[in-house]
Each structure stands twice: as structure tokens, then as C-alpha cells.
Amino acid sequence: MHVPTHRFRTAVNDYPLIQVGPGLVTVNTVDSKYFWDEYETRVLEVIEKLQRVYPLQNQHNVHLVLQYIDLIRFDFQHGDVLNFLEENLNISIKQGFYRPKAVAGNLLLVLNFPTELGALNVNIGRGKDNQGFDGIAINTSIVSDTIKPERVILKDWLTKSHECCSTIFKDMTRGKLYDSFK
């Protein structure tokens, strides 16, 4: 369960990538290929096509997950990650249990908040970008409670979840980091 068995792309190693497997459908895209309106339309089309092939009766509710993964380059060997979090991500963590001047070699912070859309998860950890550069990966997702797979309900949930994740990211990076994206 929940493992892709089929992958669909327009070209080798290209995006969007649609994956299907038992209990799973994903619609993935990256960086320059991501535009919300196109992505939302594609998600709704994929679900409609799946329902034609595998009709979901009203008694079969679904869970939706909208997930964004962003990576901000960061030098863990020379940088102060706790200072970076405070100055750039509006997260304040202090530690005094291990040599206060020590440089942290890794990072894993998991936050979970209940919302009317479902669970809002913000996971911040060490990661690498496509070129292999080290950085801080920010995974922001919303996991719905079970909902009916009807177009109006799905579109409403997607739109509100997108707005929530977008606001969270903007508020988190508010200041010089957010300004650097412009």
C-alpha cells in the first residue's frame, strides 16, 4: 500500500510526474515548472481520470496532502544554524546544554498544528539541492481529514491549503530572506 507502481511523465526525468499505486496518487512538479493554477488544474484532472477508471463511491472518502519542499542553501560546517533560523526563518531556539559556541552539524525540527483543513506540518531539516549543495530543507504540508472526492470539495480544499502553505512560508521567511527571492 501507498507505494507507486506506475509513473507517467511527458519526457524522461521530466515534470510533471504523476504516480499511481494502491491507495496512492501523486502529482509532482518542480521549480520553474510550478505554477499554482496549472498545478491545481492538473491535480483535479488526474483525480477525475482516476475516478473514470476506478469509480469511487460516496462511501469512499479520501485523504489529501498538499506538500511544498523548499531548500535554502546553508553551510553547516561554518554557519550557525540556530542563528540562521532566528534571523531568517523567524524561529527562535536557544541551547545551552552543549558548548554554547559549538556549530550544529545537523538540523531536524518538526512542528505540527491542527487546522480546519487538517494537520499543518512544518518539517525543517538538512538537505541538498539538485546541484548537491547543502542547505536547510523546509517541508510544509497539509494533510486533510477524510473528505468526499467531489470536484467542488477537492478544489476548495486545494485552494485553501495552497493559501495556508503560501502564507506560512511568507511569514516564516519574512524579512531579508523573503526579499532575496524577488
Number of C-alpha atoms within 10 A of each C-alpha: 8 10 12 15 11 10 12 14 12 10 9 8 8 12 18 18 17 19 17 17 14 10 11 15 20 18 19 17 16 14 9 7 13 13 11 11 9 10 16 17 11 16 18 19 13 16 19 16 11 14 13 10 9 10 11 15 10 10 8 11 14 15 14 21 17 17 17 18 14 17 19 15 15 19 13 17 12 10 13 16 20 18 14 15 17 14 16 16 21 14 14 11 10 10 9 7 6 9 8 9 9 8 15 14 13 12 14 10 10 10 10 13 10 11 13 10 16 19 16 24 18 22 16 20 16 19 19 15 14 7 6 8 13 18 18 24 21 20 18 22 22 26 18 20 14 12 15 16 22 14 13 11 11 18 16 11 20 21 13 13 24 19 12 18 21 14 12 15 19 15 13 17 20 15 14 11 15 15 10 8 7 5
